[in-house]
Amino acid sequence: MLMLSLFWQIYLSFLFLTFLIVFFFSRNALTNLPFLELFRTAYAQWIFLLLAEAALSFFVSWVIQKPLKQIRQFLLSKNGKKPDLEKYMNRSDEIGALTSTVLKTFASSDAAIADLTSQQRYLASILENLNDGICIVDQHGIVRILNQAAKRMFNIPENAISGQPLIETIRHYRVQELWQTCQEKNTQQTMQIETSPERNYLQCIATPLEPATEGNILILFQDITRLHQLEIVRRDFVSNVSHELRTPLTSLKLITETLSDGAMEDPPAQKRFLAQMEKEIDNLTQLVQELLELSRIESGLVPLQKKSIAPSILLADAANRMQVQAERAGLEFTYDCVPNLPEVLIDQERLEQVLINLIHNAIKFTPPGGKVHISAAQKGDRIIFSVQDTGIGIHPKDIDRIFERFYKTDRSRSQSGTGLGLSIARHLVEAHEGKIWVESTVNKGSIFSFSIPIRQ
């Protein structure tokens, strides 16, 4: 269409010039024939001239239009084969200048597009690999961007696409409320929510994305479940320490008040009260020592003096130290070890402390006439040490928390102890790259076991 239009422009220009020249000749008596007579007498010559001018017009329009057409195809082509414009760059006319400008502009735009594409890939990669959830919602409440972390937090299928309403994408009414509040007040809003059924705790921060993208709101989801658990542990720790300190301190205060009220004059009572004071002070001393020990172990300040030792030696040493205590409690105490077990690389004193703690608990919670048996055996590339008793057992709801600091089961509240022994045992075993666990049945007994890697 463009080429045809240009052809007619050139052709009509030629016709106009031709008629103008003939009219000029006839008016200036350069020929004896009148103007109209010239057309009648030279009819064939006129036809030839018109055809020649048409051919010339077509050629000129083709010469002009061909490079322009190729430049247009070059600009419109995407991934296909592009016309070669290099041959037009050496021309000294406007076509050459236009070709040079187009090629330079196209090269710079290619570089800009490649840079934008690279940045988009980087941003997409960062967005998908963030541990925090990202959700961008427009002014109509439609989710425009939702990364994988957010999908995991709210159990949204990974193949879910954007473009759905927020309330249908993230089915949590408080997230919807957060977005609405942020949209109404146009200020950053923060709230904490709990997801179900995993019971994870999330901190949600809604921020208006203005003025860059007016009406859009960025919602950031941060998993603070671990921090929430640590806060609970801290709160429980303070509560448990207060409880453990309150009992002996109250007892000491009562004893001193009783002694002040006249018990000092009664030697038998005085002796009994002083013995009770010594016991409470020992309990306080044990509590402080175990707290310091646990703190040092958890912070990695306790160096392990590791050496190769046979499991049978570790087992025999612990059994010999606890034999008398078990017999005094009226228990049958036995131990055995599979012969020729591979040696383990351990801190003997620390792991003996673990075994003694487990044996001590077994003796404490096993009624007279019961049994306590310790053993060692190989399983794969590890040595398994076990302490088995026929005591009161542990309720299933307590098993997952039995190795926490200060945790005591309801059935052991009346017994003495700080509740730190099993926590210390767990940390010492884990420091040896081992694992500790318990199997128990109420009123039938428990088996505490821990594994230690064989020396390679």
MOUR-V778329 format. One record per residue. SS is DSSP state (hx for helix, st for strand, lp for the rest). PHI is phi in radians with two decimals (NA if undefined). D_FIRST is the distance of its C-alpha to the first C-alpha in Angstrom with 1 decimal. Layout:
SS_PHI_D_FIRST / SS_PHI_D_FIRST
//
This chain:
lp_NA_0.0 / hx_-1.14_3.8 / hx_-1.15_5.5 / hx_-1.11_5.1 / hx_-1.13_6.2 / hx_-1.14_8.6 / hx_-1.01_9.8 / hx_-1.19_10.8 / hx_-1.11_12.4 / hx_-1.22_14.4 / hx_-1.10_15.2 / hx_-1.15_16.5 / hx_-1.14_18.4 / hx_-1.08_20.0 / hx_-1.10_21.0 / hx_-1.10_22.5 / hx_-1.11_24.5 / hx_-1.11_25.7 / hx_-1.12_26.9 / hx_-1.16_28.4 / hx_-1.17_30.4 / hx_-1.11_31.6 / hx_-1.10_32.7 / hx_-1.12_34.5 / hx_-1.09_36.3 / hx_-1.18_37.5 / hx_-1.35_38.8 / lp_-1.81_40.7 / lp_1.00_42.5 / lp_-1.41_41.1 / lp_-2.47_41.0 / lp_-1.43_43.4 / lp_-1.63_40.8 / lp_-1.16_39.3 / hx_-1.07_35.6 / hx_-1.27_34.9 / hx_-1.17_37.2 / hx_-1.09_35.2 / hx_-1.21_32.3 / hx_-1.32_34.7 / hx_-1.42_36.7 / lp_-2.03_33.8 / hx_-1.08_31.5 / hx_-1.14_30.8 / hx_-1.12_30.4 / hx_-1.13_27.8 / hx_-1.05_25.7 / hx_-1.09_26.0 / hx_-1.11_25.1 / hx_-1.12_21.9 / hx_-1.16_20.9 / hx_-1.11_21.9 / hx_-1.16_19.9 / hx_-1.12_16.7 / hx_-1.12_17.6 / hx_-1.12_18.3 / hx_-1.10_15.1 / hx_-1.12_13.1 / hx_-1.14_15.7 / hx_-1.09_15.6 / hx_-1.13_11.9 / hx_-1.15_12.3 / hx_-1.08_15.5 / hx_-1.32_14.1 / hx_-1.35_11.0 / hx_-1.02_13.2 / hx_-1.13_15.6 / hx_-1.14_13.3 / hx_-1.14_11.5 / hx_-1.19_15.1 / hx_-1.11_16.3 / hx_-1.11_13.9 / hx_-1.11_15.1 / hx_-1.09_18.6 / hx_-1.28_18.6 / hx_-1.48_17.3 / lp_-1.21_19.6 / lp_-1.83_23.0 / lp_-1.81_25.6 / lp_-1.41_23.8 / lp_-1.30_23.6 / lp_-1.68_21.9 / lp_-1.09_20.4 / lp_-1.51_23.0 / lp_-1.76_22.4 / hx_-1.05_25.9 / hx_-1.19_25.1 / hx_-1.64_23.1 / lp_-1.23_26.0 / lp_-1.45_28.1 / lp_-1.24_25.7 / lp_-1.63_27.1 / lp_-1.63_24.0 / hx_-1.17_21.9 / hx_-1.09_20.0 / hx_-1.11_23.4 / hx_-1.12_24.5 / hx_-1.12_21.4 / hx_-1.08_22.0 / hx_-1.07_25.7 / hx_-1.12_25.2 / hx_-1.09_22.9 / hx_-1.12_25.4 / hx_-1.15_28.3 / hx_-1.11_26.9 / hx_-1.14_26.0 / hx_-1.12_29.5 / hx_-1.16_31.2 / hx_-1.20_29.2 / hx_-1.06_30.2 / hx_-1.13_33.8 / hx_-1.14_33.7 / hx_-1.13_32.3 / hx_-1.10_35.0 / hx_-1.15_37.6 / hx_-1.12_36.7 / hx_-1.12_36.7 / hx_-1.11_40.0 / hx_-1.11_41.5 / hx_-1.11_40.3 / hx_-1.12_42.0 / hx_-1.06_45.1 / hx_-1.11_45.2 / hx_-1.13_44.7 / hx_-1.14_47.5 / hx_-1.09_49.8 / hx_-1.06_49.1 / hx_-1.34_49.9 / hx_-1.79_53.0 / lp_-1.20_54.6 / lp_-1.35_57.9 / lp_-1.52_57.2 / st_-1.38_55.1 / st_-2.18_51.9 / st_-2.45_50.2 / st_-1.97_47.5 / st_-2.07_47.2 / lp_-1.45_44.7 / lp_-1.17_45.7 / lp_-1.67_45.4 / lp_1.42_47.8 / st_-1.70_45.3 / st_-1.31_46.0 / st_-1.73_43.2 / st_-2.41_45.1 / st_-2.56_48.3 / lp_-1.48_49.7 / hx_-1.14_52.0 / hx_-1.08_55.1 / hx_-1.13_54.6 / hx_-1.13_54.0 / hx_-1.15_57.2 / hx_-1.10_59.2 / lp_-1.96_58.3 / lp_0.95_58.1 / lp_-1.60_54.4 / lp_-0.93_52.8 / lp_-1.11_51.0 / lp_-1.56_47.9 / lp_-1.15_47.7 / lp_-1.86_44.3 / lp_-1.34_43.7 / lp_1.78_42.3 / lp_-1.79_45.6 / st_-1.04_48.0 / hx_-1.03_50.7 / hx_-1.17_53.5 / hx_-1.54_52.1 / hx_-1.46_51.5 / lp_-1.89_54.7 / lp_-1.45_57.3 / lp_-2.51_59.7 / hx_-1.11_60.3 / hx_-1.26_61.4 / hx_-1.16_58.1 / hx_-1.08_56.5 / hx_-1.12_59.1 / hx_-1.08_58.5 / hx_-1.11_54.7 / hx_-1.12_55.3 / hx_-1.11_58.0 / hx_-1.12_55.8 / hx_-1.19_52.9 / hx_-1.26_55.3 / hx_-1.57_57.2 / lp_0.98_54.3 / lp_-2.36_56.9 / lp_-1.12_57.7 / st_-2.17_59.8 / st_-2.35_62.1 / st_-2.71_64.0 / st_-1.96_65.7 / st_-2.29_65.2 / st_-2.10_66.8 / lp_-1.61_64.7 / lp_-2.28_66.2 / lp_-1.54_67.5 / lp_-1.27_67.6 / lp_1.03_69.1 / lp_-1.54_67.1 / st_-1.83_67.1 / st_-2.13_63.8 / st_-1.72_63.3 / st_-1.92_60.1 / st_-2.16_58.5 / st_-1.79_55.7 / st_-2.27_53.8 / st_-1.15_51.0 / lp_-1.67_48.0 / lp_-2.10_47.4 / lp_-1.54_45.7 / lp_-1.04_43.2 / lp_-2.27_42.6 / lp_-1.07_44.0 / lp_1.63_45.7 / lp_-1.45_45.9 / st_-2.24_49.3 / st_-1.64_50.5 / st_-1.98_53.5 / st_-1.82_55.6 / st_-1.95_58.1 / st_-1.99_61.0 / st_-1.38_63.6 / lp_-1.94_67.0 / hx_-1.02_69.0 / hx_-1.09_70.8 / hx_-1.12_71.6 / hx_-1.13_72.8 / hx_-1.13_75.0 / hx_-1.12_76.4 / hx_-1.14_77.2 / hx_-1.12_79.1 / hx_-1.09_80.9 / hx_-1.08_81.8 / hx_-1.11_83.0 / hx_-1.14_85.0 / hx_-1.09_86.4 / hx_-1.07_87.7 / hx_-1.12_89.1 / hx_-1.21_90.8 / hx_-1.09_92.2 / hx_-1.06_93.6 / hx_-1.15_95.1 / hx_-1.16_96.6 / hx_-1.40_98.1 / hx_-1.09_99.3 / hx_-1.08_101.6 / hx_-1.18_103.8 / hx_-1.16_103.7 / hx_-1.11_104.9 / hx_-1.09_107.6 / hx_-1.10_108.7 / hx_-1.11_108.9 / hx_-1.11_111.0 / hx_-1.11_113.3 / hx_-1.11_113.9 / hx_-1.14_114.6 / hx_-1.13_117.0 / hx_-1.12_118.8 / hx_-1.19_119.0 / lp_-1.40_120.5 / lp_2.26_123.5 / hx_-1.18_122.5 / hx_-1.11_123.4 / hx_-1.42_127.1 / lp_-1.88_126.6 / hx_-0.94_126.5 / hx_-1.04_125.2 / hx_-1.14_122.5 / hx_-1.05_121.7 / hx_-1.11_121.3 / hx_-1.15_119.1 / hx_-1.19_116.8 / hx_-1.14_116.6 / hx_-1.13_115.6 / hx_-1.16_112.9 / hx_-1.09_111.7 / hx_-1.07_111.5 / hx_-1.11_109.5 / hx_-1.18_107.0 / hx_-1.13_106.7 / hx_-1.08_106.1 / hx_-1.10_103.3 / hx_-1.10_101.7 / hx_-1.08_102.1 / hx_-1.10_100.5 / hx_-1.07_97.6 / hx_-1.12_96.9 / hx_-1.09_97.3 / hx_-1.21_94.9 / hx_-1.10_92.4 / hx_-1.12_92.5 / hx_-1.10_92.4 / hx_-1.11_89.3 / hx_-1.09_87.6 / hx_-1.16_88.3 / hx_-1.15_87.1 / hx_-1.13_83.9 / lp_-1.50_83.1 / lp_1.33_83.9 / lp_-1.56_86.9 / lp_-1.75_89.3 / lp_-1.26_89.3 / lp_-1.63_90.0 / lp_-1.62_92.7 / lp_-1.44_91.5 / st_-2.69_93.7 / st_-1.31_94.0 / st_-2.62_96.4 / lp_-1.34_97.3 / hx_-0.98_96.4 / hx_-1.12_100.0 / hx_-1.17_101.4 / hx_-1.04_99.1 / hx_-1.15_100.0 / hx_-1.14_103.8 / hx_-1.10_103.9 / hx_-1.16_102.3 / hx_-1.13_104.5 / hx_-1.13_107.7 / hx_-1.25_106.9 / hx_-1.78_106.3 / hx_-1.03_109.0 / hx_-1.13_111.7 / hx_-1.08_109.5 / hx_-1.16_108.5 / hx_-1.15_112.1 / hx_-1.12_113.2 / lp_-1.47_110.7 / lp_1.29_112.2 / lp_-1.99_109.2 / st_-1.53_109.1 / st_-2.01_107.1 / st_-2.36_105.8 / st_-2.65_103.3 / st_-2.64_102.2 / st_-2.46_99.7 / lp_-1.04_98.3 / lp_-1.17_100.0 / lp_1.05_98.3 / lp_-1.25_95.2 / lp_-1.08_92.9 / lp_-1.29_93.4 / st_-2.11_91.1 / st_-1.69_90.1 / st_-2.48_91.1 / lp_-1.56_93.0 / hx_-1.03_96.1 / hx_-1.09_97.5 / hx_-1.21_94.2 / hx_-1.29_93.8 / hx_-1.15_97.5 / hx_-1.08_96.9 / hx_-1.09_94.2 / hx_-1.06_96.6 / hx_-1.11_99.5 / hx_-1.09_97.4 / hx_-1.15_96.3 / hx_-1.15_99.9 / hx_-1.05_101.2 / hx_-1.11_98.9 / hx_-1.09_99.9 / hx_-1.17_103.6 / hx_-1.13_103.0 / lp_-1.84_101.2 / lp_-1.99_103.4 / lp_-1.14_106.5 / lp_-0.95_109.9 / lp_1.64_110.3 / lp_-1.42_106.7 / st_-2.22_105.1 / st_-2.28_102.9 / st_-2.30_101.6 / st_-2.05_99.5 / st_-2.68_97.9 / st_-2.51_95.4 / st_-2.65_93.4 / st_-1.69_90.4 / st_-2.42_87.1 / lp_1.16_84.4 / lp_-1.72_84.1 / st_-2.36_86.0 / st_-1.81_89.5 / st_-1.78_90.0 / st_-1.75_92.9 / st_-2.31_94.0 / st_-2.19_96.5 / st_-1.98_97.4 / st_-2.37_99.7 / lp_-2.00_101.1 / lp_-1.49_100.7 / lp_-1.31_99.2 / lp_1.36_95.6 / lp_-2.21_92.4 / lp_-1.17_90.5 / hx_-0.93_86.9 / hx_-1.22_85.4 / hx_-1.65_87.1 / hx_-1.09_86.2 / lp_-1.17_82.7 / lp_-1.94_84.2 / lp_-1.10_87.6 / lp_-1.68_86.5 / lp_-1.39_85.4 / lp_-1.12_87.5 / lp_1.17_90.3 / lp_-1.30_89.3 / lp_-2.29_92.3 / lp_-1.26_92.5 / hx_-1.02_94.4 / hx_-1.37_97.2 / hx_-1.94_97.7 / lp_-1.10_97.8 / lp_-1.35_101.6 / lp_-1.48_101.8 / lp_-1.31_102.1 / lp_2.33_99.3 / lp_-1.66_96.3 / lp_1.41_93.5 / lp_-1.86_92.1 / hx_-1.03_93.6 / hx_-1.21_90.9 / hx_-1.13_88.1 / hx_-1.11_89.9 / hx_-1.06_90.2 / hx_-1.06_86.5 / hx_-1.16_85.5 / hx_-1.19_88.0 / hx_-1.14_86.8 / hx_-1.15_83.2 / hx_-1.16_84.2 / lp_-1.67_85.4 / lp_1.07_81.9 / lp_-1.90_83.7 / st_-2.50_83.3 / st_-2.16_85.8 / st_-2.69_85.9 / st_-2.44_88.3 / st_-2.15_89.1 / st_-2.62_91.4 / st_-2.28_93.0 / lp_-1.03_94.9 / lp_1.21_98.7 / lp_-2.10_98.3 / st_2.23_97.3 / st_-2.39_94.6 / st_-2.23_93.3 / st_-1.65_91.9 / st_-2.33_90.2 / st_-2.52_88.4 / st_-1.96_86.8 / st_-2.30_87.0 / st_-1.10_85.1 / st_-1.24_87.3 / lp_-1.12_87.7 / lp_-1.56_85.3
//
